[in-house]
Amino acid sequence: MESEAQAITNELTETPANTDGDGGPGLPMGIDTPLVDSDGFPRADIDVYRARSLRARLAEIRSDLQNLMKEIESHLQKLAVLRNPAKKEETQQEYAARMRPKPKPRMDPKTGKWVVANWDGTIAGVPDGDQRRFDSLEDEVVSSATDEMATPATTDPAARAPQRVTSAPTLSDDHQNLQELKPFARINAVAVDSPAAEAGLLENDLVLQFGNITMASAVSPMNEVAELVPVAAGNRETIPVRIQRGGRSGGNTEASIEMLELALTPRPWAGRGVVGCHIVPYVETEGNSYSSE
């Protein structure tokens, strides 16, 4: 079969060379030059019959070589199966894995990006994704949090890094009374049809508690909120949010202040991010009035 392929290849190389010239004036015979003159008559400077015969033979050779190469490839595949009996099963398993429906995208806590799974279960679209497992993303978050918790605490409380929250918690029953919670953030803007809008958040709402994050419980509440949101989005969890609404302008009385508990579910939507609102930090100034840092 190899010798047959070599013979066809040699003939394929020689045939165009036989059409390069016909010993007469004008254009060479070639394999794609016109066989008629400008008036539409057969050219008198070449052997038209021979040119047609050589071109027909060239087309046959190309077709024969293509079929022969397909046959050789088929035999090579069979030989590979004979040398490695498990190869056929591996190929079938790979095909089945590629045809299997892919899981929904998840948030990668290491890169902060939404990622998808490759057919072999690795992660697509991130550095070293071929060395990580898509179904182990949640385990990576837990492992990272465990490592941080195992780090010896410093003697200076202000130097301690905030602990990473690995899932969206529920509001604890033993938290201090709502009246004792202090706002640590303000909703500066809410996009239409965003997860924040669906949860009922409004512009100028003051955030008292985000999950289990409060002014009193966190060293850096805004940083912990930024860490919690992508984790909750990746796990498709709902974050309970306690807010204070009203009482910041005009009649600043207890009756004009509302304490509300909302349910925020971070997720991809038509706009940017997974929440759809802009949160800015807040500090208490005097009485019940607040201002941004």
Backbone as a ProteinNet text record, in pm:
[ID]
protein_1_A
[PRIMARY]
MESEAQAITNELTETPANTDGDGGPGLPMGIDTPLVDSDGFPRADIDVYRARSLRARLAEIRSDLQNLMKEIESHLQKLAVLRNPAKKEETQQEYAARMRPKPKPRMDPKTGKWVVANWDGTIAGVPDGDQRRFDSLEDEVVSSATDEMATPATTDPAARAPQRVTSAPTLSDDHQNLQELKPFARINAVAVDSPAAEAGLLENDLVLQFGNITMASAVSPMNEVAELVPVAAGNRETIPVRIQRGGRSGGNTEASIEMLELALTPRPWAGRGVVGCHIVPYVETEGNSYSSE
[TERTIARY]
83.3	0	87.6	199.4	290.6	352.4	390.5	449	346.2	219.2	112.8	95.7	99.6	86.8	205.2	325.4	443.2	434.9	384.5	370.9	271.1	159.2	58.4	115.7	192.5	252.6	349.6	430.7	526.2	453.2	346.8	270.7	202.5	158.2	94.7	194.3	320.4	423.5	462.6	467	512	405.7	279.6	173.8	168	169.9	169.9	291.7	407.3	527.9	510.5	433.5	409.6	320.1	253.5	162.8	224.6	351.1	412.9	439.3	460	488.7	454.3	434.5	398.9	490.7	601.1	696.4	659.3	544.4	500.7	497.3	466	457.4	330.7	321.8	202.1	209.4	94.1	85.7	114.8	177.1	196.9	61.7	64.7	-58.3	-115.9	-30.1	-70.5	-185.5	-229.9	-341.3	-468.1	-456.3	-575.7	-583.4	-493.1	-499	-610.7	-665.9	-774.4	-727.1	-817.5	-787.3	-845.7	-904.2	-957.9	-894.1	-895.7	-837.3	-940.5	-905	-993.4	-1122.5	-1121.7	-1242.7	-1327.8	-1282.1	-1359.8	-1327.8	-1223.7	-1185.8	-1075.1	-1064.1	-955.9	-820.5	-734.3	-602.2	-522.1	-451.4	-373.5	-230.1	-188	-48.4	-26.8	-132.8	-118.2	-201.2	-169.3	-247.7	-364	-481	-595	-638.3	-636.7	-678.4	-585.6	-455.9	-358.7	-374.4	-400.8	-419.5	-539.3	-648.4	-766.6	-740.5	-667.5	-637	-550.4	-448	-360.6	-435.4	-523.2	-599.4	-696.8	-759.3	-849.9	-774.1	-654.7	-573.3	-527.5	-497	-455.1	-567.9	-691.1	-804.9	-823.9	-803.3	-815.4	-708.8	-585.5	-475.8	-504.4	-550.4	-580.5	-688.8	-791.6	-899.1	-848.9	-765.9	-711.9	-623.6	-542.5	-453.4	-533.3	-639.1	-722.7	-787.5	-840.6	-902.9	-801.2	-680.8	-576.4	-531.1	-520	-478.8	-584.9	-712.9	-818.6	-809.6	-777.4	-764.5	-645.2	-534	-416.6	-448.5	-519.1	-555.9	-643.4	-736.3	-823.6	-742.9	-645.3	-561.6	-475.3	-428.1	-347.5	-429.9	-556	-643.3	-667.7	-687.4	-705.9	-579.9	-462.5	-336.5	-317.6	-358.3	-347.7	-436.2	-554.2	-643.8	-583.5	-518.1	-455.6	-339.9	-263.5	-151.6	-198.6	-309.6	-365	-514.8	-552.9	-694.6	-787.6	-734.8	-820.4	-842.1	-770.1	-780.2	-921.3	-983.8	-1119.4	-1216.2	-1203.3	-1292.3	-1267.6	-1139.1	-1107.4	-1166.1	-1158.4	-1214.8	-1366	-1431.6	-1576.6	-1614.2	-1535	-1562.8	-1543.4	-1439.3	-1416.5	-1531.4	-1577.1	-1688.9	-1814.6	-1839.6	-1957.2	-1945.2	-1822.4	-1801.4	-1822.2	-1779.1	-1797	-1943.9	-2020.9	-2162.7	-2250.2	-2195.8	-2273.9	-2304	-2425.4	-2456.7	-2361.6	-2312.9	-2219	-2292.7	-2229.7	-2292.1	-2294.3	-2377.6	-2389	-2260	-2230.1	-2108.6	-2110.3	-1988.3	-1973.2	-1871.6	-1879.2	-1784.3	-1656.1	-1542.6	-1413.1	-1363.4	-1351.5	-1311.7	-1168	-1083.3	-943.7	-927.3	-1004.8	-990.8	-1105.9	-1216.9	-1333.4	-1407.7	-1385.5	-1450.2	-1547.7	-1646.7	-1736.3	-1665.3	-1664.1	-1591	-1684.3	-1644.7	-1720.3	-1629.4	-1689.9	-1614.6	-1575.7	-1453.6	-1413.7	-1477.4	-1465	-1527.3	-1467.8	-1339.7	-1274.2	-1286.6	-1368.7	-1391	-1297.2	-1200.1	-1111.9	-1181.7	-1113.7	-1174.6	-1124.9	-1214.5	-1179.5	-1171.3	-1074.4	-1070.7	-993.3	-921.3	-841.6	-702.5	-600.8	-466.2	-463.3	-389.4	-375.7	-509.5	-606.4	-736.9	-731.8	-632	-620.3	-568.7	-524.3	-475.1	-574	-691.2	-792.5	-921.2	-1004.9	-1129.8	-1247.2	-1337.6	-1453.9	-1543.3	-1558.5	-1646.9	-1583.8	-1457.8	-1390.2	-1377.2	-1446.5	-1435.4	-1477.4	-1586.5	-1633.1	-1532.7	-1472.3	-1372.1	-1250.6	-1214.1	-1100.5	-1128.2	-1253.2	-1289.6	-1278.9	-1331.1	-1326.6	-1182.8	-1100.2	-959.5	-886.4	-915.4	-852.2	-891.4	-1017.9	-1063.8	-1001.1	-986.1	-924.8	-780.7	-707.6	-568.8	-559.4	-651.7	-647.7	-678.8	-774.2	-810.4	-699	-616.9	-509.1	-388.7	-384.6	-272.2	-274.3	-159.7	-158.4	-203.8	-284	-336.6	-226.7	-230	-133.4	-179.5	-88.9	-123.6	-196.7	-179.2	-243.7	-376.6	-492.2	-622	-640.1	-585.1	-603.4	-529.5	-426.2	-347.3	-404.9	-505.6	-564.5	-643.3	-622.5	-697.9	-836.2	-937.1	-1073.1	-1082.8	-1162.2	-1176.8	-1267.6	-1229.2	-1307.6	-1432.7	-1545.5	-1670.6	-1687.3	-1709.6	-1711.7	-1850.7	-1954.6	-2089.8	-2177.5	-2293.8	-2385.5	-2458.6	-2434.7	-2497.1	-2638.2	-2710.1	-2840.8	-2821.4	-2919	-2909.1	-2924.2	-2830.4	-2830	-2939.6	-3001.9	-3106.5	-3049.3	-2921.1	-2863.8	-2794.9	-2816.5	-2757.9	-2822.9	-2749.4	-2802.8	-2929.9	-3009.3	-3134.4	-3110	-3208.4	-3193.3	-3161	-3218.8	-3193.9	-3046.6	-2975.5	-2836.7	-2740.3	-2787.9	-2701.4	-2671.2	-2547.3	-2504.8	-2479.4	-2526.8	-2500.5	-2351	-2304.6	-2164.5	-2151.9	-2265.1	-2260.5	-2391.4	-2387.4	-2507.2	-2521	-2644.6	-2672.3	-2673.4	-2573.2	-2556.4	-2636.6	-2659.1	-2735.8	-2782.2	-2898.6	-2954.9	-2996.3	-2945.6	-2978.4	-3115.1	-3184.6	-3316.3	-3301.9	-3394.1	-3399	-3275.7	-3205.7	-3088.4	-3129.4	-3041.7	-3072.7	-3100.3	-3028.9	-3052.1	-3192.2	-3236	-3370.5	-3476.7	-3452.3	-3547.2	-3556.8	-3446.1	-3447.3	-3520.9	-3540.6	-3611.5	-3521.1	-3390.9	-3300.6	-3329.5	-3317.4	-3340.8	-3220	-3207.8	-3100.3	-3115.2	-3001.8	-2991.5	-3031.4	-3061.2	-3078.6	-2946.2	-2952.1	-2832.3	-2824.7	-2709.1	-2690.3	-2650	-2735.9	-2707.1	-2635.9	-2676.9	-2621.3	-2627.8	-2517.9	-2509.8	-2466.1	-2562.8	-2532.6	-2512.3	-2395	-2360	-2259.3	-2240.7	-2143.1	-2210.7	-2157.5	-2206.3	-2087.6	-2118.9	-2013.7	-1933.9	-2003.5	-1936.7	-1860.4	-1906	-1846.9	-1730.4	-1713.7	-1612.2	-1505.6	-1380.5	-1271.1	-1283.6	-1317.7	-1336	-1462.5	-1579.3	-1705.8	-1713.1	-1666	-1677.4	-1595	-1476.2	-1393.8	-1460.5	-1522.4	-1587.9	-1711.5	-1781.8	-1894.8	-1846.3	-1734.3	-1678.7	-1636.1	-1594.1	-1555	-1676.1	-1779.1	-1897.3	-1979.6	-1994.8	-2085	-2048.8	-1922.1	-1893	-1905.8	-1876.4	-1892.4	-2039.4	-2124.9	-2268.3	-2321.6	-2270.4	-2313.9	-2272	-2149	-2102.3	-2179.3	-2223.6	-2299.3	-2450.2	-2491.5	-2634.4	-2710.1	-2652.6	-2712.6	-2774.2	-2867.4	-2933.6	-2873.8	-2845.2	-2786.1	-2894.3	-2922	-3016	-2949.2	-3021.8	-2967.3	-3064.9	-3013	-3094.2	-3056	-3156.6	-3131.7	-3213.5	-3169.5	-3245.2	-3288.6	-3415.7	-3469.3	-3540.8	-3511.1	-3575.6	-3506	-3552.3	-3501.8	-3369.2	-3327	-3198.2	-3212.7	-3336.3	-3358.1	-3496.6	-3521	-3651.7	-3675.3	-3795.6	-3826.9	-3752.2	-3649.4	-3562.3	-3610	-3721.4	-3780.7	-3779	-3804.4	-3807.6	-3917.5	-4030.3	-4142.9	-4109.7	-4013	-3981.9	-3875.8	-3826.5	-3722.6	-3783.5	-3750.7	-3793.7	-3673.7	-3689	-3588.9	-3644	-3579.1	-3629.9	-3528.2	-3579.2	-3493.5	-3526.2	-3427.1	-3444.3	-3361.7	-3392.8	-3319.8	-3255.9	-3122.5	-3047.5	-2982.4	-3008.1	-2949	-2857.1	-2725.9	-2632.5	-2633.7	-2635.6	-2638.9	-2602.5	-2561.4	-2537.2	-2668.7	-2660.5	-2778.1	-2731.1	-2818.6	-2784	-2678.3	-2664.2	-2567.6	-2437.4	-2360.9	-2230.6	-2245.1	-2146.8	-2143.4	-2253.5	-2274	-2375.3	-2479.6	-2469.8	-2565.7	-2644.3	-2574.7	-2642.9	-2669.2	-2586.7	-2599.2	-2460.9	-2451.5	-2325	-2333.6	-2239.2	-2238.8	-2117.4	-2139.7	-2028.8	-2022.6	-1904.5	-1891.9	-1952.4	-1997.8	-2057.5	-2003.8	-1994	-1956.2	-2055.6	-2077.3	-2170.4	-2104	-2180.5	-2125.8	-2192.2	-2315.6	-2384.7	-2527.8	-2570.8	-2708.2	-2742	-2846	-2888	-2848.1	-2759.5	-2717.1	-2589.8	-2572.4	-2458.5	-2400.2	-2271.7	-2206.2	-2106.8	-2078	-1982.7	-1841.7	-1756	-1615.9	-1545.2
-120.1	0	126.3	117.7	231.8	256.1	144.8	157.3	211.6	171.5	221.2	371.4	415.5	558.2	636	577	643.9	656.2	549.6	552.9	660.5	668.7	770.9	910.1	927.1	1058	1098.8	1002.7	1032.8	1074.6	1000.8	1035.8	1170.9	1200	1328.7	1443.2	1416.9	1519	1536.6	1425.9	1431	1485.1	1459.2	1497.6	1647.5	1732	1876.7	1920.1	1851.3	1887.9	1862.3	1760	1728.9	1831.2	1914.4	2013.2	2152	2164.8	2297.3	2357.3	2275.6	2328.8	2228.8	2277.9	2188.8	2211.6	2281.6	2303.1	2412.1	2481.7	2583.7	2718.9	2823.2	2958.6	2975.4	3085.8	3117.5	3063.1	3061.7	3015.4	2867.2	2822.8	2678.4	2608.7	2478	2400.4	2411.4	2387.7	2402.1	2310.7	2324.1	2241.9	2323.3	2455.7	2537.6	2655.8	2658.1	2765.4	2736.9	2838.9	2818	2732.3	2649.5	2565.7	2625.2	2746.5	2815.2	2953.6	3011.2	3144.7	3251.7	3377	3488.3	3487.7	3419.6	3412	3291.1	3207.2	3089.7	2965.8	2968.2	2851.4	2774.9	2640.3	2563	2622.9	2628.9	2686.4	2601	2666.7	2596.3	2570.4	2634.6	2621.3	2505.4	2431.9	2317.5	2200.7	2082.2	1962.6	1957.9	2005.8	2018.2	1882	1781.5	1647.2	1595.2	1613.4	1567.7	1646.1	1774.3	1855.1	1806.5	1775.7	1727.1	1591.3	1505.5	1372.5	1382.9	1470.2	1485.8	1545.3	1638.9	1700.2	1600.6	1517.2	1415	1313.5	1275.4	1180.5	1241.8	1370.5	1437.5	1436.5	1457.2	1453.9	1313.4	1210.2	1072.1	1040.2	1086.8	1059	1122.6	1245.3	1313.6	1239.8	1193.9	1120.9	987.9	916.6	788	806.8	912.6	936.6	970	1047.1	1081.6	957.3	869.1	746.5	654.9	647.6	562.9	612.5	744.4	799.3	772.3	777.1	743.8	597.8	511.4	369.1	344.7	412.8	399.6	447.3	559.5	612.2	514.1	448.9	350.4	232.8	187	74.3	114.1	238.1	284.1	287.8	328.3	329.9	188	94	-45.4	-99.9	-61.6	-106.1	-49.8	76.6	136.1	64.1	18.6	-55.4	-190.4	-255.9	-385.4	-371.3	-262	-241.7	-198	-124.5	-78.3	-109.7	-227.4	-267.6	-169.1	-95	-0.8	128.8	147.6	273.1	296.4	190.7	205.6	246.7	184.1	218.3	361.2	403.1	539.6	640.3	607.3	696.1	708.3	596.1	597.8	677	661.8	736.2	885.8	922.8	1063.8	1122.1	1046	1093.3	1112.3	1014.1	1024.3	1144.8	1169.7	1284.5	1415.8	1423.3	1546.8	1571.4	1464.7	1478	1501.5	1476.7	1492	1639.6	1673.6	1814.3	1870.5	1992.3	2053.8	2117.5	2118.4	2186	2336.6	2403.8	2549.2	2615.1	2735.3	2806.5	2831.3	2836.9	2866.1	2979.1	3042.9	3148.4	3085.4	3120.3	3072.6	3166.3	3120	3210.4	3259.5	3188.8	3230.2	3347.6	3347.3	3452.1	3551.4	3515.7	3603	3604.7	3503.6	3497	3379.5	3391.8	3279.6	3185.6	3056.9	2958.5	2845	2771	2654.7	2533.7	2415.9	2291.2	2244.9	2191.7	2121.9	1983.2	1913.5	1781	1681.7	1703.3	1609.9	1651.8	1754.2	1794.6	1901.2	1945.2	2054	2187.4	2297.6	2430.1	2503.5	2562.4	2635.3	2784.5	2849.7	2995.5	3060.6	2982.1	3040.6	2978.3	3048.3	2990.8	2863.8	2763.3	2634.4	2564.3	2598.3	2533.4	2385.3	2343.9	2201.9	2119.2	2184.8	2114.5	2120.2	2180	2192.5	2126.3	2085.1	2017.2	2112.7	2112.7	2201.6	2165.2	2035.4	1993.3	2009.7	2060.8	2081.2	2229.3	2316.4	2459.8	2492.4	2432.7	2461	2409.9	2293	2238.8	2330.5	2394.1	2485.3	2605.1	2654	2767.2	2727.9	2609.4	2563	2542.1	2483.4	2459.5	2591	2690.7	2820.8	2883.7	2872.6	2929.6	2858.4	2724.7	2648	2689.5	2711.2	2755.5	2889.8	2982.3	3114	3106.8	3017.7	3004.9	2940.5	2856.3	2787.3	2877.1	2993.6	3084.7	3145	3143.6	3199.5	3344.4	3379.2	3515.7	3609.7	3732.5	3832.2	3894.6	3952.3	4015.5	4146.8	4207.6	4335.2	4310.1	4333.9	4306.2	4383	4503.5	4583.7	4524.3	4442.3	4383.6	4252.6	4199.9	4072.8	4091.1	3999.4	4003.4	3948	4000.5	3948.3	3806.3	3725.6	3585.8	3570.3	3481.8	3461.9	3382.8	3429.9	3358.5	3264.6	3134.7	3035.6	3006.6	3055.3	3035.9	3146.8	3162.6	3268.6	3223.5	3286.4	3241.2	3296.1	3240.5	3295.5	3389.1	3475.6	3569.7	3495	3518.2	3447.5	3501.8	3411.3	3452.4	3527.2	3500.9	3563	3695.4	3752	3882.4	3990.2	4099.3	4207.8	4263.4	4330.8	4388.8	4480.1	4482.6	4564.5	4709.9	4759	4897.9	4921.1	4814.5	4827.4	4813.7	4764.7	4750.2	4886.8	4907.6	5032.6	5012.3	5103.7	5090.6	5101.3	5017.7	5026.2	5052.9	5055.5	5080.3	5142.2	5208.2	5269.3	5223.9	5196.5	5161.6	5291.2	5308.5	5434.1	5436.5	5318.5	5310.1	5166.6	5149.2	5017.4	5011.9	4914.3	4900.3	4833.6	4872.7	4816.5	4669.6	4585.5	4442.4	4366.8	4420.5	4353.5	4266.1	4175	4097.9	4186.3	4299.5	4390.5	4450.3	4487.5	4542.8	4437.7	4312.5	4205.8	4179.1	4198.4	4177	4288.5	4403.9	4515.5	4624.2	4619.8	4725.6	4854.6	4967.9	5098.2	5188.3	5288.3	5386	5452.9	5472.8	5535.9	5443.9	5315.3	5221.1	5204.7	5197.4	5174.7	5027.5	4967.3	4824.8	4806.9	4737	4706.9	4573.1	4477.1	4343	4278.2	4217.6	4152.1	4008.7	3913.8	3779.8	3787.1	3746.5	3761.1	3872.6	3957.6	4065.8	4190.2	4241.8	4365.3	4455.4	4577.2	4671.2	4618.8	4555.1	4510	4379.8	4293.5	4160.5	4153.5	4254.4	4246.8	4352.9	4315.3	4412.5	4506.4	4450.7	4530.1	4482	4533.8	4482.9	4487	4594.5	4606.2	4499	4468.1	4363.8	4227.4	4201.7	4073.2	4060.5	4170.5	4168.6	4134.7	4196.4	4170.8	4026.5	3960.9	3820.6	3728	3766.7	3681.2	3673	3784.7	3789.9	3688.7	3682.3	3584.1	3439.8	3413.3	3277.8	3237.9	3328.4	3300.5	3282.6	3363.3	3349.8	3214.7	3172.1	3043.3	2927.1	2940.3	2833.3	2847	2952.9	2980.5	2992.2	3069	3087.3	3226.6	3238.3	3365.8	3426.7	3556.1	3627.4	3712	3689.8	3777.4	3911.6	4019.2	4153.9	4235.2	4294.4	4382.9	4527.1	4608.7	4746.8	4842	4966.5	5076.1	5168.5	5198.8	5283.7	5404.6	5523.1	5644.2	5700.4	5819.1	5879.7	5949.7	5980.2	6045.5	6189.1	6230.5	6369.3	6412.9	6541.7	6590.6	6556.6	6508.1	6469.6	6344.7	6356.6	6245.5	6182.4	6111.1	6052.2	5901.3	5837.1	5691.7	5639.2	5713.5	5666.6	5665.6	5749.7	5757.4	5656.8	5576.2	5478.9	5339.7	5268.2	5129.8	5038.1	4925.8	4820.5	4702.5	4667.5	4563.6	4451.2	4331.2	4215.4	4167.4	4170.7	4134.1	4009.9	3947.8	3828	3858.5	3862.7	3895.1	3768.6	3739.4	3621.6	3667.6	3676.4	3717.2	3616	3666.3	3579.3	3661.2	3595.6	3669.2	3727.8	3845	3908.6	3990	4071	4142	4249.7	4299.1	4405.5	4354.5	4446.9	4412.8	4348.9	4262	4201.6	4099.9	4062	3962.5	4016.8	4145	4205.4	4317.4	4408	4515.9	4637.8	4660.1	4782.8	4829.7	4959.4	5018.7	5046.1	4986.9	5001.3	5083.3	5185.6	5269	5259.2	5271.6	5262.5	5383.6	5361.7	5468.1	5464.9	5581.3	5591.7	5683	5657.7	5739.1	5871.3	5979.2	6112	6164.6	6207.9	6259.9	6208.2	6166.7	6122.4	6009.8	6030.2	5930.8	5966.3	6066.8	6103.8	6031	5999.7	5923.2	5988.8	5967.7	6022.9	5922.8	5931.4	5837.3	5874.7	5770.4	5793.5	5864.6
0	0	0	69.9	72.7	-64.4	-133.6	-268	-367	-349.7	-437.3	-418.8	-292.8	-264.4	-322.2	-316.6	-370	-522.1	-588.3	-734.8	-777.5	-705.2	-738.5	-716.5	-607.5	-578.8	-688.3	-736.4	-844.6	-971.7	-1005.1	-1126.2	-1110	-987.3	-961.7	-979.5	-950.2	-966.6	-1113.8	-1188.6	-1328.1	-1422.5	-1396.1	-1490.1	-1514.9	-1412.9	-1441.3	-1521.5	-1499.6	-1574.5	-1723.4	-1761.6	-1903	-1970.9	-1890.8	-1949.6	-1953.1	-1909.1	-1902.9	-2039.8	-2139.4	-2272.6	-2380.1	-2502.6	-2613	-2731.9	-2708.1	-2817	-2912.8	-2891.7	-2985.5	-2919.1	-2995.7	-2940.1	-2855.6	-2785.1	-2706.4	-2565.6	-2499.4	-2361.1	-2352.3	-2239.8	-2223.4	-2206.6	-2226.9	-2216.5	-2075.1	-1972	-1833.5	-1794.3	-1668.3	-1618.4	-1597.5	-1612.9	-1594.4	-1691.8	-1792.6	-1891.9	-1992.1	-2055.9	-2152.8	-2270.7	-2320.6	-2437	-2564.4	-2552.8	-2670.6	-2676.1	-2796.9	-2812.3	-2779.1	-2801.2	-2767.4	-2847.8	-2964.7	-3047.6	-3015.7	-2921.4	-2883.3	-2962.6	-3046.3	-3125.1	-3052.6	-3076.2	-3014.3	-3051.6	-2951.1	-2973.8	-3071.7	-3162	-3264	-3219.1	-3107.1	-3063.4	-2967.6	-2930.5	-2839.9	-2891	-2836.6	-2867.3	-2767.1	-2810.7	-2720.9	-2667.8	-2752.9	-2710.2	-2600.6	-2620.9	-2520.8	-2390.2	-2402.3	-2282.5	-2201.6	-2271.2	-2200	-2136.5	-2207.5	-2153.5	-2027.6	-2030.7	-1914.9	-1796	-1822.6	-1713.8	-1652.2	-1733.6	-1681.6	-1596.6	-1644.3	-1568	-1435	-1433.7	-1311.7	-1207.8	-1252.8	-1161.5	-1104	-1187.9	-1140.6	-1035.8	-1062.6	-969	-833.6	-835	-708.8	-631.2	-699.8	-633.8	-578.2	-658.7	-613.4	-489.6	-489.5	-376.7	-251	-266.4	-151	-91.1	-176	-126.9	-60.6	-120	-64	73.9	90.2	219.1	326.3	289.4	383.6	426.2	330.4	362.4	455	428.3	514.6	656.6	667.3	798.4	874.8	801.4	865.4	918.7	840.6	884.9	1004.6	1005.8	1119	1247.3	1235.9	1352.6	1404.5	1312.6	1354.7	1420.2	1365.3	1423.4	1564.2	1584.7	1717.7	1818.1	1773.9	1862.4	1898.3	1800.3	1826.8	1926.9	1913.7	2005.1	2144	2148.7	2276	2277.2	2327.2	2323.1	2392.8	2490.2	2563.2	2486.6	2373.6	2299.1	2247.1	2196.1	2141.6	2251	2368.1	2478.6	2525.1	2528.2	2568.1	2470.1	2340.7	2239	2254.2	2282.2	2300.8	2425.8	2531.3	2654.3	2633	2557.6	2528.8	2447.1	2348.6	2265.7	2351.2	2440.1	2527	2620.4	2669.5	2759.2	2685.6	2560.4	2482.5	2449.9	2433	2399.9	2523	2641.4	2763.7	2789.3	2835.5	2865.8	2970.6	2946	3039.2	3156.3	3275	3389.4	3368.8	3446.6	3436.2	3484.3	3432.6	3477.3	3627.6	3684.2	3826.1	3843.6	3958.1	3990.8	4045	3984.6	4032	4141.6	4265.3	4374	4360.9	4287.7	4274.7	4179.3	4070.2	3969.4	3971.6	4038.7	4040.2	3908.2	3822.5	3692.1	3687.8	3598.6	3571.8	3475.9	3509.6	3430	3392.1	3287.3	3242	3245.6	3233.5	3239.8	3100.2	3088.1	2966.9	2964.8	2852.6	2841	2940.5	2981.2	3071.9	3218.1	3248.4	3386	3437.3	3354.4	3395.2	3371.4	3405.5	3398.7	3275.1	3200.7	3078.3	3105.9	3039.6	3040	3152.1	3234.5	3341.9	3340.4	3390.6	3396.2	3480.9	3433.2	3502.2	3519.3	3434.8	3445.2	3414	3331.4	3297.7	3414.9	3522.1	3639.3	3755.2	3731.7	3835.2	3789.2	3884	3853.8	3874.5	3777.8	3784.7	3902.3	3929.6	4038.1	4175.1	4180.3	4308.2	4343.2	4270.6	4297.8	4440.8	4487	4622.6	4724.7	4697.6	4790.3	4798.3	4685.5	4685.6	4775.8	4773.4	4859.2	5005.5	5040.1	5178.1	5222	5134.1	5166.3	5190.9	5106.1	5122.5	5255.2	5289.2	5415.6	5534.3	5524.1	5631.8	5653.1	5543.4	5554	5624.4	5591.6	5653.1	5802.3	5837.8	5978.2	6057.6	5992.4	6061.5	6084	6016.1	6032.8	6172.7	6246.2	6381.7	6382.9	6481	6490.5	6537.7	6490	6532.7	6663.7	6735.6	6863.3	6844.4	6725.8	6697.4	6628.3	6692.2	6628.1	6499.3	6489.7	6368.4	6250.8	6278.5	6169.7	6121.3	6189.8	6147.3	6019.9	5924.2	5798.3	5823.1	5756.3	5774.3	5725.9	5796	5762.4	5641.6	5546.6	5424.9	5455.9	5407.9	5424.4	5307.6	5331.6	5223.9	5172.6	5235.2	5185.1	5238	5175.5	5218.9	5344.1	5459.5	5584.5	5598.8	5691.7	5728.3	5846.1	5867.4	5979	6111	6198.9	6326.2	6418.7	6495	6587.3	6706.9	6738.9	6857.1	6827.3	6707.1	6676.7	6762	6778.5	6858.1	6795.1	6876	6829.7	6710.7	6617.8	6497.9	6532	6643.1	6679.5	6716.8	6755.6	6795.7	6678.8	6563.1	6446.3	6386.2	6347.7	6287.4	6138.1	6053.8	5909.9	5880.2	5789	5746.9	5596.4	5524.1	5379.8	5335.5	5221.9	5163.3	5018.8	4977.6	4838	4758.3	4675.4	4601.9	4472.3	4411.7	4286.8	4268.7	4205.7	4177.9	4031.6	3957.8	3815.7	3799.2	3693.5	3664.5	3624.5	3670.4	3637.1	3685.9	3783.5	3839.3	3958	4003.5	4124.4	4245.6	4256.1	4368	4360.7	4239.7	4223.5	4255	4212.3	4241.5	4391.9	4462	4606.6	4679.9	4615.4	4677.9	4730.4	4699.6	4743	4666.7	4737.2	4677.4	4703.4	4620	4638.7	4774.9	4841.9	4974.5	5088.9	5062	5172	5245.6	5378.4	5459	5497.1	5476.5	5504	5649.8	5725	5865.3	5879.6	5798.1	5807.2	5669.9	5628	5498.2	5523.3	5517.1	5564.7	5714.5	5762.8	5903.8	5926.4	5826.4	5834.8	5891.7	5999	6059.7	6091	6128.7	6165.7	6284.8	6380.7	6502.8	6482.2	6390.1	6377.5	6281.1	6196.2	6091	6109.6	6080.1	6081.3	5962.5	5847.1	5724.6	5654.7	5691.7	5636.7	5484.5	5423.2	5278.4	5208	5261.5	5201.5	5214.2	5329.7	5349.4	5260.7	5237.6	5144.5	5004.2	4963.8	4830.7	4814.9	4923.8	4917.7	4918.3	4992	5005.7	4877.9	4806.6	4691	4582.9	4532.4	4428	4473.9	4602.1	4654.9	4654	4699.8	4700.4	4559.1	4464.7	4325.2	4269	4299.1	4249.7	4308.5	4434.2	4499.1	4480.4	4407.6	4384.2	4517.5	4610	4741.2	4754.2	4846.7	4875.2	5001.2	4995.1	5108	5175.1	5303.3	5374.1	5403.7	5379	5397.7	5482.8	5590.5	5673.1	5640.6	5617	5576.6	5662.5	5662.3	5723.3	5611	5605.8	5498.7	5561.4	5506.4	5555	5677.2	5722.6	5844.5	5829	5703.3	5685.4	5637.4	5612.7	5569.8	5614.4	5627.7	5670.7	5816.1	5845.1	5982	6020.6	6095.4	6130.1	6260.2	6255.2	6374.3	6363.2	6478.5	6478.7	6386.8	6376.8	6296.2	6147.9	6105.9	5963.3	5921.1	6015.6	5985	5975.8	5867.9	5849.7	5860	5930.4	5934.8	5855.8	5744.6	5656	5641	5620.7	5590.2	5449	5359.4	5219.7	5187.1	5076.1	5030.8	4896	4892.1	4770.6	4715.4	4588.2	4522.9	4411.5	4434.7	4327.4	4213.7	4091.5	3972.7	3850.1	3741.8	3617	3563.7	3508.6	3448.8	3328.6	3270.8	3146.8	3168.1	3290.9	3317.8	3375.9	3436.2	3492.2	3630.1	3663	3794.5	3814.9	3942.1	3975.7	4073.2	4107.5	4200.4	4133.2	4063.7	3993.4	4078.3	4179.2	4256.9	4298.9	4331.8	4374.6	4523.6	4599.8	4744.8	4785.7	4868.1	4916.4	5068.2	5127.7	5273.7	5343.6	5465.9	5546.7	5689.4	5749.2	5890.2	5960.3	6090.3	6167.7	6204.6	6193	6227.2	6354.5	6344.5	6462.2	6463.4	6579.3	6594.3	6499.8	6418	6321.5	6180.4	6164	6028.3	5993.8	5864.6	5818.9	5695.3	5672.9	5553.2	5501.6	5370.7	5310.5	5350.2	5351.6	5385.9	5273.7
[MASK]
+++++++++++++++++++++++++++++++++++++++++++++++++++++++++++++++++++++++++++++++++++++++++++++++++++++++++++++++++++++++++++++++++++++++++++++++++++++++++++++++++++++++++++++++++++++++++++++++++++++++++++++++++++++++++++++++++++++++++++++++++++++++++++++++++++++++++++++++++++++++++++++++++++++

